[in-house]
Amino acid sequence: MPTKFSEDVISLSELKVNPGKVVNHAKDSQRPILLTSRGKGVAVVQGLAEFEKNGEELAFVKAISQGLMDIEEGKVMSLKDAKKKLAID
C-alpha cells in the first residue's frame, strides 16, 4: 500500500515516546512508516508480513525478468528436456 503522508510520517522523537504504537500502526495499516529526524527521512518501519511479502514479490519479478532475458539470449530448452532435468514425469 502507498504511504499516507498524513498518517505514516513520524518523527524519531515520537517513536521514542511510544514505539509500540508506531510498530502496531505499521503492522495494522500494512503500510511502511517513514521515520524523520529534523524533517528529513532517515528510516522506515514496516510490518514483518509486508516485508516478507515484498521480498517474495521482488524475487518473483527478478525471476521473470531473468527468464525473459534468457529467452532473448537464446538460453532455452524444450519442455521435454526441462521435465527430464527436474525429474518430472
C-alpha positions as CSV (number, residue, x, y, z in Angstrom):
1,M,0.0,0.0,0.0
2,P,1.2,3.5,-0.7
3,T,2.3,5.7,2.2
4,K,-0.3,8.1,3.5
5,F,1.8,11.1,4.4
6,S,-0.8,12.5,6.8
7,E,-0.6,9.2,8.9
8,D,2.6,7.5,8.1
9,V,5.3,10.0,8.7
10,I,6.5,10.0,12.3
11,S,9.4,11.8,13.9
12,L,12.1,9.8,15.8
13,S,11.1,11.7,19.0
14,E,7.5,10.3,18.6
15,L,8.9,6.8,18.1
16,K,10.9,7.2,21.3
17,V,7.8,8.2,23.3
18,N,5.6,5.3,22.0
19,P,7.4,2.7,20.0
20,G,4.6,0.1,20.4
21,K,2.1,2.4,18.8
22,V,4.3,3.0,15.8
23,V,5.0,-0.7,15.3
24,N,1.3,-1.6,15.7
25,H,0.4,1.1,13.2
26,A,2.8,-0.3,10.6
27,K,1.5,-3.8,11.2
28,D,-2.2,-2.9,11.2
29,S,-2.1,-0.4,8.3
30,Q,0.1,-2.7,6.2
31,R,2.0,0.4,5.1
32,P,5.5,1.5,5.8
33,I,6.1,4.2,8.4
34,L,8.7,6.9,7.4
35,L,10.8,8.0,10.4
36,T,12.1,11.5,10.3
37,S,14.8,13.5,12.1
38,R,14.8,17.2,11.8
39,G,12.3,17.0,8.9
40,K,14.3,14.5,6.8
41,G,13.5,10.9,6.3
42,V,16.0,8.6,8.0
43,A,14.5,5.1,8.2
44,V,11.4,3.0,7.6
45,V,9.4,0.8,9.9
46,Q,7.5,-1.9,8.2
47,G,5.4,-4.8,9.5
48,L,7.0,-8.2,9.1
49,A,4.3,-9.7,7.0
50,E,4.5,-6.8,4.5
51,F,8.3,-7.0,4.5
52,E,8.2,-10.8,3.7
53,K,5.5,-10.3,1.0
54,N,7.6,-7.5,-0.6
55,G,10.7,-9.8,-0.6
56,E,8.8,-12.6,-2.2
57,E,7.3,-10.4,-4.9
58,L,10.7,-8.9,-5.7
59,A,12.2,-12.4,-6.0
60,F,9.4,-13.4,-8.4
61,V,9.8,-10.3,-10.5
62,K,13.5,-10.9,-10.7
63,A,13.0,-14.5,-11.8
64,I,10.5,-13.4,-14.5
65,S,13.0,-10.8,-15.7
66,Q,15.8,-13.3,-15.8
67,G,13.7,-15.7,-17.7
68,L,12.8,-13.1,-20.3
69,M,16.5,-12.2,-20.7
70,D,17.3,-15.9,-21.1
71,I,14.8,-16.2,-23.9
72,E,16.2,-13.2,-25.7
73,E,19.7,-14.6,-25.4
74,G,18.5,-18.0,-26.8
75,K,19.1,-19.8,-23.5
76,V,16.1,-22.1,-23.8
77,M,15.3,-25.8,-23.7
78,S,12.4,-27.9,-24.7
79,L,9.7,-28.8,-22.2
80,K,10.7,-32.5,-22.5
81,D,14.3,-31.6,-21.5
82,A,13.2,-29.3,-18.7
83,K,10.9,-32.1,-17.3
84,K,13.8,-34.6,-17.5
85,K,16.2,-32.2,-15.8
86,L,13.7,-31.5,-13.0
87,A,12.8,-35.2,-12.7
88,I,9.1,-34.5,-13.5
89,D,7.0,-37.1,-15.3
